[in-house]
Amino acid sequence: MEGVVSLKGTILSTRVSSQSLKPSNWKSQFAIRRSFPCVSMDSHEINPSICARAQKLDSRDAVTTVSPISDSLEQAEQALKIKDWEAAMLHEEIAASQGITIRRRPPTAPPLNYVGPFEFHARNEPNTPRNILEEIIWYKDIEISEVHLPPLLLKERSPLDALKKALDSAPPTRDFIGALRAAYQRTGLPGLIAEVKKASPSRGIIREDFIPIEIAKAYEKGGAACLSVLTDKKYFKANSSCTDFRLCPLLCKEFIVDAWQIYYARTKGADAVLLIAGVLSDLEIRYMVEICKTLGLTALVEVHDEREMDRVLGLEGIELVGINNRNLETFKVDISNTRKLLDVRRLEIIREKDIIVVGESGLFTPPDISYVQEAGVKAVLVGESLVKENDPSQGITNLFGRDISV
Ligand SMILES: O=C(O)c1ccccc1NCC(=O)[C@H](O)[C@H](O)COP(=O)(O)O
């Protein structure tokens, strides 16, 4: 079925496939999917009666000449704008009440003549990112939302329907937590998640001669229990997807803001995904953890401070918690953060819930490993200190003070 729906400047193709639902910006897409029940979230198909109307209105001239419909479309468009804006405000308000300072999207002023519960919000907020994490998150939203990056964007190339179909033939996931536990039992040292990353916002280029598969193989040879692969291209210069590796269990290290990314990661061979508590609300974490479970994925839920730790420990179904020693807003790294967050009370909850805690970032020497192990971690996630070694396999031996591959 061909045609267009014209909502003022917004042109929606009505060819019945998710690839073709192409609003001019992410806000209208979000609003249309949420506010028109006729556009199903799963198939993104458009109700035939809307299509019929759309075909009558397949040019902007038609919108202006058929006035009753154009009036109602304009009203609908205004209502959508308001709902969309209110939903964004509500999301920010819930996130802020949970101590989340990362704003999901640039703040926008209320729609014209807006009167409502959020009337006085977002008037004086800066609409440039306040820190690097916020910048990454804002860009991620654009990257996955079919906007601005022609010719075909991520969601457009791989709509949810197609991802779900691809999963029918995907190989089963490997047991990420099982691999960490086994390594801990075998060596008596924290299980290693060795990170494949070329660059980072805080360190710039970490390794020039970066051949991901070679590094991954060296990690496995050196005794890594699991791999972590940074897949962000813009900020971490990733040039591989998880699919390139079928070695030990794999964490897809992405900045997840949309459940679609979880499905995508699964089709790309991930066994685990990262959920950042400083970005996602409690409800989002619960929802995404559920999705992970249905897909056989492990969720590594990352925290940085006490408040995030307590939020996450209070949620059901959490099995793996990462304490990042790096403040992703300021880049400051302090491994005593792991000890600070693992006080007696929290360690008791962790033990009761049988959660594995991962110490992340800033680990360079055997004393660093001993320090976080004594604090209570049973796994560590290490990037820089291994990636920059000529022989990353030997780097693992140096980091642990002994060969952990045997
Ligand atoms: O590392 C960064 O600069 C950074 C900036 C913004 C968001 C995330 C960032 N890093 C992710 C990580 O925390 C690390 O890749 C990971 O924990 C390994 O850390 P390290 O061993 O210190 O390389």
The ligand as an SDF file (V2000), in Angstrom:
LIG
                    3D

 23 23  0  0  0  0  0  0  0  0999 V2000
   35.9520    5.6330   29.7330 O   0  0  0  0  0  0  0  0  0  0  0  0
   35.3460    6.6590   29.4100 C   0  0  0  0  0  0  0  0  0  0  0  0
   35.9230    7.7050   29.0720 O   0  0  0  0  0  0  0  0  0  0  0  0
   33.8580    6.6830   29.4170 C   0  0  0  0  0  0  0  0  0  0  0  0
   33.1860    7.8730   29.1740 C   0  0  0  0  0  0  0  0  0  0  0  0
   31.8110    7.9010   29.1560 C   0  0  0  0  0  0  0  0  0  0  0  0
   31.0890    6.7590   29.3530 C   0  0  0  0  0  0  0  0  0  0  0  0
   31.7580    5.5480   29.5850 C   0  0  0  0  0  0  0  0  0  0  0  0
   33.1200    5.5100   29.6160 C   0  0  0  0  0  0  0  0  0  0  0  0
   33.8130    4.3510   29.8350 N   0  0  0  0  0  0  0  0  0  0  0  0
   33.2280    3.0820   30.0170 C   0  0  0  0  0  0  0  0  0  0  0  0
   33.9140    2.4110   31.1200 C   0  0  0  0  0  0  0  0  0  0  0  0
   33.5640    2.6510   32.2220 O   0  0  0  0  0  0  0  0  0  0  0  0
   35.1470    1.5950   30.8600 C   0  0  0  0  0  0  0  0  0  0  0  0
   35.2570    1.3080   29.4830 O   0  0  0  0  0  0  0  0  0  0  0  0
   35.2560    0.2500   31.5790 C   0  0  0  0  0  0  0  0  0  0  0  0
   34.7460    0.2570   32.8450 O   0  0  0  0  0  0  0  0  0  0  0  0
   36.7530   -0.1680   31.6070 C   0  0  0  0  0  0  0  0  0  0  0  0
   37.5000    0.8290   32.2530 O   0  0  0  0  0  0  0  0  0  0  0  0
   39.0950    0.8570   32.1840 P   0  0  0  0  0  0  0  0  0  0  0  0
   39.6020   -0.4740   32.6570 O   0  0  0  0  0  0  0  0  0  0  0  0
   39.5200    1.9520   33.0880 O   0  0  0  0  0  0  0  0  0  0  0  0
   39.4670    1.0810   30.7630 O   0  0  0  0  0  0  0  0  0  0  0  0
  1  2  2  0
  2  3  1  0
  2  4  1  0
  4  5  1  0
  4  9  2  0
  5  6  2  0
  6  7  1  0
  7  8  2  0
  8  9  1  0
  9 10  1  0
 10 11  1  0
 11 12  1  0
 12 13  2  0
 12 14  1  0
 14 15  1  0
 14 16  1  0
 16 17  1  0
 16 18  1  0
 18 19  1  0
 19 20  1  0
 20 21  2  0
 20 22  1  0
 20 23  1  0
M  END
$$$$
